[in-house]
Amino acid sequence: MTWKTITKNIVFYILKVLLIILLIAAAFIGGTMLGYSVIGGAGDPMDVFNPELWQHILEFIF
């Protein structure tokens, strides 16, 4: 193996890991919006990004 192929393999591996992290984040955000608005029936899906909502949720947990 040459340095060129090793570097190429490392770059592809890092890109794969970043893609997986991005897909996980998108699934979390989409699932949270779907769960809050459709399943929970709370209304606007963008309300899930409201900090007061998360403070209210954390009050139930702690």
HUKALIN-V68350 format. One record per run of one state. SS is the DSSP state (a for helix, b for strand, c for the rest). FROM is the first residue (numbers start at 1). LEN is the number of residues. If there is no record, write none. Layout:
# HUKALIN-V68350
<<SS	FROM	LEN> <SS	FROM	LEN>>
This chain:
# HUKALIN-V68350
<<c	1	2> <a	3	37> <c	40	5> <a	45	5> <c	50	1> <a	51	11> <c	62	1>>
